[in-house]
């Protein structure tokens, strides 16, 4: 399997900002995280929903 990132076309690349804030980034977000386990089968499911409210990159 090829897991490399595809190249951006010129129209999409033109939408990106020329400069971004350097790390570490601080942001505000709302998040919900859950873990569901099934004891007998040893299965687990981890999920999360994140809504970023304020970030230094984009709106």
Order of alpha helices (4+ residues) and beta strands (2+ residues): alpha-beta-beta
